[in-house]
Amino acid sequence: MQFHPGQAVRIRGERWRIVAESCHGAASVVSVDGRDTFNRGVRARFVVPPEALEPVSSPPPPRLVSVTRWRRAARSSLSEAVPHWASLRAAAWTRLRIIPFQLEPALALTSGDGCRVLIADDVGLGKTIQAGLIVAEAVARVPDARVLVVAPAGLRDQWRNELRQRFGLEPEVLDAAGIARAGAHLGPHVNPWSVFPVSITSIDYVKRPDVMRSLEALLWDVIVFDEAHALTGQSDRGDAAAGLAARARSVVLLTATPHSGDEQTYTRLCNLGDLPGGFPLMTFRRTRADVGLPHDRRTVRLRVHPTAAEAAMHAALASYNRLLLSHADAAGHTPAASLVASVLTRRACSSAGSLARSLERRAALLAQGATPLGDQLTLPFAGTDGDEEPGIELGTACMPDADEEQRWLQHLIAVARDATAVESKVDSLRRFLKRANQPALVFTEYRDTLACLAGALVEFNPACLHGGMTGSERRRALRQFDEPHATLLLATDAASEGLNLQRRCRLVVNLDLPWTPTRLEQRIGRVDRIGQRRRVHAVQLVSTGTQEEAASAQLAARGSRAREALAATRDATDGSRSRLSSLADDEAERLLGTRQMIDQPRIAPDRPVFTIIRTGADMSRSTWAFRLPIVDAGDHVVFETIVGVRAPTAMPHRALEWAAAAAHRRLLAAVQPAVDAWRQTMLRREDAIVEALRMRHARLAATLLQPRLFDGRVQRAAEAQAATTEAAMRHSRARREALDRLTRLREETRTVVFGICFRR
């Protein structure tokens, strides 16, 4: 049987509309657009035969039904319709509470206001929800959408669960194990990264040069970077994030702490994903007060007086550090010595035991053969922000006389070991926890300090979280903390991301201060978030007379600078945010109404229905709901809605069709400018992506490879780079063709969905 474009057919029990047919001997490939309840907006191709296509005849006339059945049919149809091009098409079907401010970023993207978004709300205001709405909307609007979520390794499973349970998506976690599973299923010649509509990975996995190479032929509709503040350093993480963001049509950055007080790192964050041609970053920074939530946090600094042994340890370390820096200044190698001094000082502020371990490690490394000052090798893919004990950086020689430095180190080890006998911070913490008599979350920077704390505070039955734990171990620790008899959770920063403890506790204690306000806010944000019903208490333990006091003052100053910079950003975007806020309020009201229709008993009628209601009015009248599709130049449905047409009951069928046609023309006139605004933004972005591909020959991994280590590999890979570039360009050309088709929108065949007649 021959088919023609525009013909309606039924395939596998669903209605489709034929877009094109290509014959291949006795078989043909039919391209179709979905026209049924659950396939509307879906584009697919079927091979005939073996697939069976059944022609669908003209729509049957409306059928008279009872009022109850009519209401169910009307609700079923209206729940699937959206009124405007920018309206959110997936949000009504999600399992989440509709909060207007959380809709703003998704509406900004669907309206074409921009293509780069920074969601920097206070901790606990639902940044994951807002990003999930953007992801769900992309999948709903683009049939072949490809989305990549880049999150810290510890949050991958949490992201997968959120997208599954709240948004009905089926994301795939792609790490080493996930790639191996996918490869076994798909075969050796299929790139797993190209198969799944929504993929989740970690920055520390995707930054590997071999992984980046496998991504070079791909583009993404949306890339989400969670905890984006961790990608602002001049490191392999930052390089990998920048390379991926340059391949994305929309870039979403999530962080509650975008500004650490360092203007350069904030600038790098704001430039992530920007391309020549200028794509301004749309910033959404809402505080709890902005969204009408109580902000009741009390921050207390407890001054801890060190013991005599601890004071001697800090004094000896300060003398050693001054000696290191003086030698380094004379040799012109201050940065390396500053790094060693900084690491040792941070370890001393954490605990005497931690300092003793690092001093012993430094002494052993120097005895084995020190790395010459200034020549230390740091591979670009070595992480530097974990909670494990410092490593190779402690092996840098800083004094010209190795024997003298060993004498200093042995002296420092002795005084540090003396200080471990009684640690003032641990005693102060124990007394404080007994007085507080409630569940508490205690943070420390290092894993070995956490282990010492767990042993010293055994009477509190502590649960522990650190960066070296597996996902199952983390879940077990959190279940332990949820038990009534467990009142203490010890955690490091490396394990704190994604913790939602607002329903379990309200007390956060910092045994040692992080040296950036970003991490401090992240710590407190584990309990100060939506759902916290009590006042949050944040406690900082600071040793008096030590470097920690100065660090505390610097931390406060950096936090103040960060708040001032973010306030300036808010002032600059107040106008656009006001418009989006109004749009989000209207959209939230619509979604709540749609939810009510979804929650009612529903039916999907196989033909139009109408009902008759008797009334005492003198004039008979009727209302007919028409489905009005708008298609592009390739006959793909890009938007459709349901519009009611009122008419006297006696109006002839032709006059009613004229009224529906007029409504269809008005709809097209409203949709075309909205589509054009979005299309112009996407066209500029697509052209910029193509230009970046040409400039770099589609390379992603080049900046992550050290020539001395990988020259041969790079040379072999270069032979296939032309094909890789062409594959990436092919994806971009296909998308640009789809965008070009949007310049000539037109009306498509209207159909009656339901009607209601009022008669005397």
HUDALIN-V584255 format. One record per residue. N is the residue number from 1. PHI is phi in degrees with one decimal (999 if undefined). Layout:
# HUDALIN-V584255
N;PHI  N;PHI
This chain:
# HUDALIN-V584255
1;999  2;-88.9  3;-118.6  4;-133.6  5;-57.4  6;95.3  7;-73.5  8;-89.6  9;-135.7  10;-114.8  11;-129.2  12;53.8  13;81.7  14;-119.5  15;-87.0  16;-136.0  17;-120.5  18;-73.7  19;-100.5  20;-158.0  21;-139.6  22;-124.0  23;-91.8  24;-135.6  25;70.5  26;-78.2  27;-110.7  28;-145.8  29;-107.3  30;-109.3  31;-93.9  32;-137.1  33;-112.9  34;-69.2  35;-131.7  36;-106.9  37;-61.2  38;-105.1  39;-123.3  40;-62.9  41;88.9  42;-87.1  43;-111.5  44;-148.3  45;-132.0  46;-128.5  47;-97.0  48;-120.2  49;-69.1  50;-85.3  51;-68.4  52;-99.3  53;-113.3  54;-111.6  55;-60.5  56;-103.3  57;-73.9  58;-56.7  59;-56.9  60;-70.2  61;-66.1  62;-59.0  63;-108.0  64;-75.9  65;-132.7  66;-69.0  67;-61.7  68;-62.9  69;-67.3  70;-62.2  71;-61.0  72;-63.9  73;-65.6  74;-65.0  75;-62.1  76;-60.7  77;-73.1  78;-68.9  79;-66.5  80;-94.0  81;-98.6  82;-124.1  83;-83.0  84;-132.9  85;-57.1  86;-80.0  87;-60.7  88;-76.6  89;-95.4  90;-108.1  91;-63.7  92;-64.9  93;-96.9  94;-82.7  95;-101.2  96;-154.0  97;-76.3  98;-80.5  99;-120.4  100;-53.1  101;-64.1  102;-75.1  103;-86.4  104;-59.7  105;-60.5  106;-64.7  107;-66.4  108;-61.4  109;-74.1  110;-69.3  111;-83.0  112;80.5  113;-67.1  114;-178.3  115;-135.7  116;-126.5  117;-129.1  118;-111.0  119;-101.0  120;-119.9  121;-63.0  122;-52.8  123;-55.0  124;92.3  125;-98.2  126;87.2  127;-65.6  128;-63.0  129;-62.1  130;-65.1  131;-66.9  132;-61.8  133;-62.8  134;-64.2  135;-63.5  136;-62.3  137;-67.9  138;-62.8  139;-65.7  140;-71.5  141;-89.6  142;-115.3  143;-57.8  144;-107.1  145;-61.2  146;-128.4  147;-123.7  148;-125.4  149;-107.5  150;-109.2  151;-132.4  152;-57.1  153;-55.4  154;-70.6  155;-107.1  156;-62.5  157;-65.5  158;-64.0  159;-62.3  160;-60.7  161;-65.1  162;-63.1  163;-68.2  164;-72.9  165;-75.2  166;-93.1  167;-118.0  168;68.1  169;-92.8  170;-123.3  171;-74.6  172;-119.5  173;-82.5  174;-111.2  175;-120.7  176;-59.2  177;-68.4  178;-64.3  179;-65.1  180;-64.1  181;-63.6  182;-64.4  183;-63.2  184;-65.7  185;-83.5  186;-89.4  187;101.2  188;-73.6  189;-101.5  190;-110.8  191;-79.2  192;-57.5  193;-66.1  194;-93.8  195;-94.6  196;-88.4  197;-60.4  198;-127.0  199;-118.4  200;-124.4  201;-144.9  202;-108.8  203;-65.1  204;-74.3  205;-88.3  206;-71.1  207;-74.6  208;-63.4  209;-55.4  210;-67.7  211;-71.8  212;-60.2  213;-60.2  214;-73.6  215;-100.8  216;-70.2  217;-91.7  218;-112.2  219;-126.1  220;-128.1  221;-75.4  222;-141.1  223;-121.0  224;-111.3  225;-108.0  226;-84.3  227;50.4  228;-66.1  229;-63.2  230;-78.6  231;-109.1  232;-96.9  233;-76.9  234;-84.6  235;-147.9  236;-66.0  237;-61.4  238;-62.2  239;-63.5  240;-64.9  241;-62.5  242;-63.8  243;-63.6  244;-69.4  245;-62.8  246;-71.4  247;-102.8  248;-108.4  249;-74.2  250;-134.7  251;-117.7  252;-120.8  253;-108.5  254;-118.6  255;-166.4  256;-82.3  257;-131.0  258;-71.7  259;-120.7  260;-97.9  261;95.8  262;-105.0  263;-65.4  264;-67.5  265;-66.8  266;-65.9  267;-62.6  268;-63.8  269;-62.3  270;-66.9  271;-89.5  272;-63.4  273;88.0  274;-75.3  275;-136.6  276;-53.5  277;114.5  278;82.0  279;-128.6  280;-56.6  281;-86.0  282;-87.9  283;-105.8  284;-116.5  285;-126.8  286;-114.4  287;-93.1  288;-61.6  289;-65.1  290;-60.3  291;-99.8  292;79.2  293;-103.7  294;-66.7  295;-120.9  296;-122.7  297;-117.2  298;-118.0  299;-107.4  300;-126.3  301;-107.2  302;-96.2  303;-82.5  304;-109.4  305;-85.7  306;-68.3  307;-70.0  308;-60.1  309;-65.7  310;-67.0  311;-61.8  312;-65.3  313;-62.8  314;-64.3  315;-65.7  316;-64.9  317;-65.3  318;-61.6  319;-64.9  320;-62.4  321;-64.6  322;-63.6  323;-66.3  324;-58.9  325;-68.0  326;-66.3  327;-63.9  328;-66.8  329;-61.7  330;-65.9  331;-90.7  332;77.4  333;-126.8  334;-60.8  335;-57.1  336;-65.2  337;-66.3  338;-62.7  339;-63.0  340;-61.2  341;-62.1  342;-65.0  343;-61.8  344;-65.8  345;-65.2  346;-63.5  347;-67.0  348;-66.3  349;-70.5  350;-76.5  351;-171.1  352;-64.5  353;-62.7  354;-64.3  355;-63.7  356;-59.2  357;-62.7  358;-69.2  359;-64.8  360;-63.0  361;-66.1  362;-64.3  363;-60.9  364;-67.4  365;-64.9  366;-67.0  367;-67.5  368;-75.1  369;130.5  370;-71.1  371;-73.3  372;-57.2  373;-57.8  374;88.2  375;-110.1  376;-64.8  377;-91.4  378;-125.9  379;-65.7  380;-68.6  381;-105.7  382;-98.1  383;-67.9  384;-129.5  385;-121.9  386;-82.9  387;-109.0  388;-79.0  389;-64.1  390;-54.7  391;-117.8  392;-63.6  393;-64.5  394;-79.2  395;-96.1  396;-82.2  397;-72.6  398;-121.9  399;-114.8  400;-68.3  401;-100.8  402;-63.7  403;-65.4  404;-62.6  405;-66.8  406;-63.6  407;-63.4  408;-60.9  409;-64.6  410;-64.6  411;-64.5  412;-64.5  413;-61.6  414;-64.0  415;-69.9  416;-67.3  417;-64.6  418;-61.4  419;-71.1  420;-74.3  421;-59.0  422;-137.7  423;-101.1  424;-63.3  425;-66.0  426;-65.6  427;-64.3  428;-63.2  429;-64.1  430;-60.0  431;-63.8  432;-64.3  433;-63.7  434;-66.7  435;-69.9  436;-65.6  437;53.0  438;-157.4  439;-58.1  440;-139.8  441;-112.2  442;-112.7  443;-107.4  444;-139.1  445;-81.3  446;-117.5  447;-67.7  448;-71.6  449;-63.7  450;-60.4  451;-63.5  452;-64.2  453;-62.5  454;-58.9  455;-73.5  456;-79.1  457;-114.6  458;-62.6  459;-66.6  460;-92.1  461;50.6  462;-73.2  463;-96.6  464;-126.8  465;-129.9  466;-147.4  467;-68.6  468;-90.7  469;-90.1  470;-77.9  471;-60.0  472;-67.2  473;-66.8  474;-62.7  475;-64.0  476;-64.9  477;-65.6  478;-68.0  479;-64.5  480;-62.5  481;-68.6  482;-75.8  483;-71.2  484;-58.5  485;-82.7  486;-94.9  487;-119.2  488;-141.7  489;-120.1  490;-99.5  491;-144.6  492;-104.4  493;-62.0  494;-64.3  495;-107.7  496;-88.5  497;-62.8  498;85.6  499;-73.2  500;-121.3  501;-114.2  502;-64.6  503;-90.6  504;-101.1  505;-152.0  506;-134.0  507;-113.7  508;-120.2  509;-119.9  510;-101.5  511;-64.9  512;-130.4  513;-81.5  514;-68.5  515;-96.7  516;-135.7  517;-64.7  518;-59.2  519;-69.5  520;-62.2  521;-67.1  522;-61.3  523;-62.1  524;-66.1  525;-67.3  526;-66.7  527;-118.0  528;-93.9  529;-152.0  530;-56.0  531;106.6  532;-77.7  533;-100.6  534;-120.0  535;-69.2  536;-89.7  537;-116.8  538;-114.8  539;-116.9  540;-117.8  541;-94.7  542;-126.1  543;-76.1  544;-74.6  545;70.7  546;-125.0  547;-62.4  548;-64.9  549;-62.9  550;-63.6  551;-64.1  552;-63.7  553;-65.7  554;-64.0  555;-62.1  556;-64.4  557;-65.9  558;-65.5  559;-62.3  560;-65.4  561;-62.7  562;-64.0  563;-63.8  564;-64.8  565;-64.9  566;-70.0  567;-62.7  568;-63.8  569;-63.0  570;-62.3  571;-61.7  572;-72.7  573;-113.9  574;-60.2  575;-63.0  576;-65.8  577;-67.0  578;-63.1  579;-63.7  580;-65.0  581;-61.9  582;-64.5  583;-62.7  584;-67.7  585;-61.2  586;-64.0  587;-66.7  588;-62.8  589;-63.1  590;-63.0  591;-64.9  592;-64.9  593;-64.7  594;-64.6  595;-58.5  596;-63.7  597;-70.3  598;-66.0  599;-74.0  600;-82.9  601;-57.2  602;-128.2  603;-135.6  604;-110.9  605;-66.3  606;-88.3  607;-156.6  608;-60.1  609;-129.0  610;-147.9  611;-138.2  612;-122.4  613;-120.6  614;-82.0  615;-141.2  616;-88.1  617;-68.1  618;-72.2  619;-105.6  620;-77.7  621;-152.4  622;-148.9  623;-131.1  624;-120.8  625;-95.5  626;-111.5  627;-88.0  628;-113.8  629;-86.5  630;-117.6  631;-119.4  632;-91.6  633;-66.3  634;-98.4  635;67.0  636;-89.1  637;-69.9  638;-105.2  639;-164.2  640;-154.6  641;-147.3  642;-115.6  643;-125.2  644;-90.9  645;-119.7  646;-92.1  647;-160.6  648;-60.9  649;-58.9  650;-81.0  651;-62.5  652;-62.3  653;-59.0  654;-65.7  655;-65.6  656;-65.3  657;-65.8  658;-62.8  659;-63.1  660;-66.5  661;-64.6  662;-63.9  663;-64.1  664;-66.0  665;-64.6  666;-63.6  667;-63.3  668;-60.8  669;-64.4  670;-82.9  671;-76.1  672;-58.7  673;-63.4  674;-65.7  675;-65.8  676;-62.0  677;-62.1  678;-68.5  679;-64.2  680;-61.9  681;-62.9  682;-68.6  683;-65.0  684;-60.3  685;-66.5  686;-63.5  687;-64.5  688;-67.3  689;-63.6  690;-61.5  691;-63.7  692;-65.1  693;-62.7  694;-64.7  695;-64.0  696;-101.8  697;55.3  698;65.6  699;-77.5  700;-113.6  701;-90.2  702;-57.8  703;-74.7  704;-98.8  705;-105.6  706;-92.2  707;-52.7  708;-62.9  709;-88.0  710;-127.8  711;-53.6  712;-63.4  713;-67.6  714;-62.2  715;-62.8  716;-66.2  717;-67.3  718;-62.8  719;-64.5  720;-100.9  721;-67.2  722;-62.3  723;-66.6  724;-63.9  725;-61.0  726;-64.9  727;-62.6  728;-63.9  729;-62.9  730;-63.1  731;-60.2  732;-68.3  733;-63.4  734;-62.5  735;-69.6  736;-67.3  737;-62.0  738;-63.8  739;-68.5  740;-63.7  741;-65.7  742;-76.8  743;-74.5  744;-128.2  745;-74.6  746;-150.5  747;-78.8  748;-118.7  749;-55.4  750;-85.1  751;-135.8  752;-76.0  753;-102.6  754;-160.4  755;-149.7  756;-143.2  757;-116.9  758;-108.1  759;-131.3  760;-77.4
